[in-house]
Each structure stands twice: as C-alpha cells, then as structure tokens.
Amino acid sequence: MSGVYGTVVWFYEEKNQILVRFGATQQMYFAPDELKRWGG
C-alpha cells in the first residue's frame, strides 16, 4: 500500500498490530514498522 494515506483506528496490543482505514470501506492490519508517519 505504498503511497496510500490512511487513518489509524485501532491498536491490537496482543498481536502488536495497527488497524488502518483507507476511505470508507477498506481497512487492513499492519505491524508498526510497516507504517510511516505523514506530516508533523
């Protein structure tokens, strides 16, 4: 999903995964090292 912007909506602590939502219907889990913070 390189170059696609999403919104973090949940952190699944037991699996150390972050749920990211893209648009209104698509969402996926990522490991913290797979994401890059955008902006400030």
Secondary structure, 3 states (H helix, E strand, C coil): CCCCCCEEEEEEHHHCEEEEEECCCEEEEECHHHCCCCCC
